[in-house]
Amino acid sequence: MQLSAQRKSTSEFSGFGGPVERIFAILNLTAEQGMITTADVVRALDIPRATAHRLITNLETFGLLRQTPFKGKYSAAPKLVTFATSLFASNPVYLPIKTLLLGLTERTGESHSINIYSDGEVEYFDGTDTSASAWQLRAGHKSPLHCTGAGQVFLASFDDKNLDRFLQTGPWKQVTPDTLSTWEALYERVMQVRKQGYTIADSEYTEGIIIGSVPIKNKAGKVVAALGIRVAKLNYSVNKVAELIPTMQVYANRMGKLL
C-alpha cells in the first residue's frame, strides 16, 4: 500500500525516465517524506540502485540534499530550502496569504508570523509587526524545535516513528529556566498539541515571551507551516493568548486552502 502510493506521488516526474524528471521525483519524494534513502528512490522510481545513488550524490554535490545523522538518510539541504522559500515568497499565490496575515494582525492588534520546518529546525518565513511588536526577527531566522511553539506543532505532525527518533536526541539545551529539555516533558507537550490542535509556550525560548502556534495544513491535510503569535508577558497572560487561538485557527485554515 505504501509503495504504490509512493510511486503514484512521483509518477508525474518519472514518466519519461530522463535525468531531469528523476531529479524532480527525488526532490518531490524528499518533500513528502522529510528524509529519504537510496532504497526509497529505487522503489519509487523503479531504477537500479547505482543510478539512484548517483542521482542522490549529484544532488548532494549541488547542495540540494545532505546526509542526516541517521545512517543512509538524506534530507533537504539549507540551499534547497532557501531556494524554495524565495520562490514561494515571490509567487503571486503567496499574496493572498500575506493579505490574510495582515488581516489577522488588524483583527487581533498583535504581531503574527508564518514559520516553516527547515532541515530539523524552525525557520521564520514572514510576519507582521505592530508598534509593540515582540518579534524582532528576520526572514530566515532559525530556532530549535523543542522550545518553540512552531517547533512543537511540527513535532506533533511527525508520525510516531520519526517523533521517537527525535525524542532519542534529547535531552536538549535548556535555553531558559522554562525550556522543556527532557524527552518526557516534550513528549507530554507534543501529545497535548496533537489532542488540542495548538500549543502555547510560556518563556520556553525567550524569557518573558509567550508564543502561541497553530498548524497550517494544505488541502491534503499535511502540516506545511505554523501560524504564530508572540507577545510579551508584561501585556499578556497565557489565558489571553489562548482566547486568540480560535481566531488564529480560522485564518490558518483559510491559508491552508490556498496551498
C-alpha positions as CSV (number, residue, x, y, z in Angstrom):
1,M,0.0,0.0,0.0
2,Q,2.7,2.4,1.0
3,L,4.8,1.5,-2.1
4,S,2.0,2.1,-4.6
5,A,1.2,5.4,-3.0
6,Q,4.8,6.4,-3.2
7,R,5.1,5.5,-6.9
8,K,1.9,7.4,-7.7
9,S,3.2,10.5,-6.0
10,T,6.3,10.6,-8.1
11,S,4.8,9.4,-11.4
12,E,4.2,12.9,-12.7
13,F,8.0,13.4,-12.7
14,S,9.3,10.0,-13.6
15,G,7.1,9.2,-16.6
16,F,9.8,9.9,-19.2
17,G,12.6,8.3,-17.2
18,G,15.0,11.2,-18.0
19,P,17.5,12.7,-15.6
20,V,15.5,15.9,-15.1
21,E,12.3,14.0,-14.3
22,R,14.2,11.8,-11.9
23,I,15.8,14.7,-10.1
24,F,12.4,16.3,-9.6
25,A,10.9,13.0,-8.5
26,I,13.6,12.7,-5.8
27,L,13.1,16.2,-4.6
28,N,9.3,15.6,-4.5
29,L,9.9,12.4,-2.5
30,T,12.1,14.3,-0.1
31,A,9.4,16.9,0.4
32,E,6.8,14.2,1.1
33,Q,8.8,12.1,3.5
34,G,11.3,14.5,5.1
35,M,14.1,12.0,4.8
36,I,14.9,9.5,2.0
37,T,17.3,6.6,1.4
38,T,18.7,5.2,-1.7
39,A,16.3,2.3,-1.3
40,D,13.4,4.7,-1.2
41,V,14.4,6.2,-4.6
42,V,14.9,2.7,-6.1
43,R,11.4,1.7,-5.1
44,A,9.7,4.9,-6.1
45,L,11.4,5.4,-9.5
46,D,12.0,1.7,-10.3
47,I,15.6,2.3,-11.2
48,P,18.9,0.5,-10.5
49,R,20.5,1.2,-7.1
50,A,23.6,2.5,-8.7
51,T,21.6,5.1,-10.7
52,A,19.7,6.1,-7.6
53,H,22.9,6.5,-5.6
54,R,24.4,8.6,-8.4
55,L,21.4,10.9,-8.6
56,I,21.4,11.5,-4.8
57,T,25.2,12.1,-4.8
58,N,24.7,14.7,-7.5
59,L,22.0,16.5,-5.5
60,E,24.3,16.4,-2.5
61,T,27.2,17.8,-4.5
62,F,25.0,20.7,-5.7
63,G,24.0,21.4,-2.1
64,L,20.3,20.4,-2.6
65,L,20.4,17.3,-0.3
66,R,22.6,16.5,2.6
67,Q,23.2,13.5,4.8
68,T,21.4,13.3,8.1
69,P,22.7,11.9,11.4
70,F,20.5,8.8,10.6
71,K,22.6,6.3,8.7
72,G,21.8,6.3,4.9
73,K,19.2,9.0,5.1
74,Y,19.2,12.3,3.3
75,S,17.1,15.5,3.8
76,A,16.7,18.8,2.1
77,A,19.8,21.0,2.4
78,P,19.5,24.7,3.5
79,K,20.3,25.8,0.0
80,L,17.2,24.0,-1.4
81,V,15.0,25.2,1.4
82,T,16.2,28.8,0.9
83,F,15.6,28.5,-2.9
84,A,12.1,27.1,-2.4
85,T,11.2,29.7,0.2
86,S,12.3,32.5,-2.1
87,L,10.2,31.1,-5.0
88,F,7.2,30.8,-2.7
89,A,7.5,34.4,-1.4
90,S,7.8,35.8,-4.9
91,N,4.9,33.7,-6.3
92,P,1.5,35.5,-6.7
93,V,-0.1,32.7,-4.8
94,Y,1.5,34.0,-1.6
95,L,-0.1,37.4,-1.9
96,P,-3.5,36.3,-0.6
97,I,-1.7,34.5,2.3
98,K,0.1,37.7,3.1
99,T,-3.2,39.6,3.0
100,L,-4.7,37.1,5.4
101,L,-1.7,37.6,7.7
102,L,-2.1,41.3,7.7
103,G,-5.9,40.9,8.3
104,L,-5.2,38.7,11.3
105,T,-3.0,41.4,12.8
106,E,-5.6,44.0,12.1
107,R,-8.2,41.9,13.9
108,T,-6.1,40.9,17.0
109,G,-3.9,44.0,17.2
110,E,-0.9,41.7,17.7
111,S,2.1,40.6,15.6
112,H,1.8,37.2,13.8
113,S,4.2,35.0,11.9
114,I,4.4,32.1,9.5
115,N,7.1,29.6,10.2
116,I,8.2,26.6,8.2
117,Y,10.1,23.4,9.0
118,S,13.6,23.6,7.6
119,D,16.1,20.8,7.9
120,G,15.4,19.9,11.5
121,E,14.7,23.5,12.7
122,V,12.0,26.2,12.7
123,E,12.6,28.9,10.1
124,Y,10.9,32.3,10.4
125,F,9.3,32.8,7.0
126,D,7.3,36.0,7.2
127,G,5.5,38.1,9.8
128,T,3.7,41.3,10.7
129,D,4.7,44.0,13.1
130,T,2.9,46.3,15.4
131,S,4.2,49.3,17.4
132,A,4.5,46.9,20.4
133,S,5.9,44.0,18.4
134,A,7.8,41.4,20.3
135,W,9.0,39.6,17.1
136,Q,12.2,41.4,16.1
137,L,13.0,38.5,13.8
138,R,14.2,38.5,10.2
139,A,13.2,36.0,7.4
140,G,15.5,33.0,7.6
141,H,15.9,33.2,11.4
142,K,16.3,29.6,12.7
143,S,15.3,28.3,16.1
144,P,15.1,24.8,17.8
145,L,12.1,22.5,17.6
146,H,11.9,21.6,21.2
147,C,11.4,25.1,22.8
148,T,9.3,27.0,20.2
149,G,5.6,27.0,19.6
150,A,6.0,26.3,15.8
151,G,8.6,23.6,16.6
152,Q,6.1,21.8,18.9
153,V,3.4,22.0,16.2
154,F,5.8,20.4,13.7
155,L,6.8,17.7,16.1
156,A,3.1,16.9,16.7
157,S,2.8,16.4,12.9
158,F,5.5,13.8,12.8
159,D,4.5,10.1,12.6
160,D,5.3,8.1,15.7
161,K,8.4,6.6,14.2
162,N,10.0,9.9,13.4
163,L,8.9,11.5,16.6
164,D,10.5,8.7,18.5
165,R,13.7,9.3,16.6
166,F,13.7,12.9,17.5
167,L,13.0,12.2,21.2
168,Q,16.0,10.0,21.3
169,T,18.2,13.0,20.5
170,G,17.3,14.6,23.9
171,P,17.9,16.0,26.4
172,W,18.2,19.4,24.7
173,K,19.7,22.7,25.6
174,Q,18.0,24.5,28.5
175,V,17.5,27.8,26.7
176,T,15.5,29.3,29.6
177,P,14.6,28.0,33.0
178,D,11.2,27.0,31.5
179,T,12.5,25.2,28.5
180,L,11.2,21.6,28.0
181,S,14.6,20.0,27.8
182,T,13.8,16.3,28.7
183,W,12.1,13.9,26.3
184,E,9.4,13.1,28.9
185,A,8.3,16.7,29.2
186,L,8.5,17.3,25.5
187,Y,6.6,14.1,24.7
188,E,3.8,15.2,27.1
189,R,3.6,18.6,25.3
190,V,3.5,17.0,21.9
191,M,0.7,14.7,22.9
192,Q,-1.2,17.7,24.2
193,V,-0.7,19.5,20.9
194,R,-2.0,16.5,18.9
195,K,-5.1,16.5,21.1
196,Q,-5.9,20.2,21.2
197,G,-4.5,21.3,17.9
198,Y,-2.3,24.1,19.1
199,T,0.4,25.0,21.6
200,I,1.3,27.9,23.9
201,A,4.9,28.1,25.0
202,D,5.5,30.4,28.0
203,S,9.1,31.7,28.3
204,E,10.4,28.5,26.8
205,Y,12.5,30.1,24.1
206,T,12.8,33.7,25.4
207,E,12.2,34.7,29.0
208,G,9.1,36.9,29.3
209,I,7.7,36.0,25.9
210,I,4.6,33.8,25.3
211,I,4.4,32.1,21.9
212,G,1.1,30.6,20.6
213,S,1.1,28.5,17.5
214,V,-1.4,26.6,15.3
215,P,-0.7,24.4,12.2
216,I,-1.3,25.4,8.6
217,K,-2.4,22.4,6.6
218,N,-2.6,22.1,2.9
219,K,-5.5,20.6,1.0
220,A,-4.2,17.1,1.6
221,G,-4.1,17.7,5.3
222,K,-0.4,17.8,5.7
223,V,1.1,20.4,8.0
224,V,3.2,22.7,5.8
225,A,3.7,25.7,8.1
226,A,2.8,27.1,11.5
227,L,0.9,30.3,12.2
228,G,2.1,32.0,15.4
229,I,1.7,34.9,17.8
230,R,4.5,36.2,20.0
231,V,3.7,38.6,22.9
232,A,5.3,40.0,26.0
233,K,4.1,38.7,29.4
234,L,4.0,42.3,30.5
235,N,1.0,42.8,28.3
236,Y,-0.5,39.3,28.0
237,S,-1.3,36.2,30.0
238,V,-1.3,32.6,28.8
239,N,-5.1,32.6,29.1
240,K,-5.4,35.8,27.0
241,V,-3.3,34.2,24.3
242,A,-5.5,31.1,24.4
243,E,-8.5,33.3,23.7
244,L,-6.9,34.2,20.3
245,I,-6.2,30.7,19.3
246,P,-9.7,30.0,17.6
247,T,-9.2,33.2,15.5
248,M,-5.8,32.1,14.5
249,Q,-7.1,28.6,13.6
250,V,-9.7,30.2,11.3
251,Y,-7.0,32.2,9.5
252,A,-4.7,29.2,9.3
253,N,-7.5,27.1,7.7
254,R,-8.1,29.8,5.2
255,M,-4.3,30.0,4.4
256,G,-4.2,26.2,4.0
257,K,-6.9,26.2,1.4
258,L,-4.7,28.4,-0.8
259,L,-1.9,25.9,-0.8
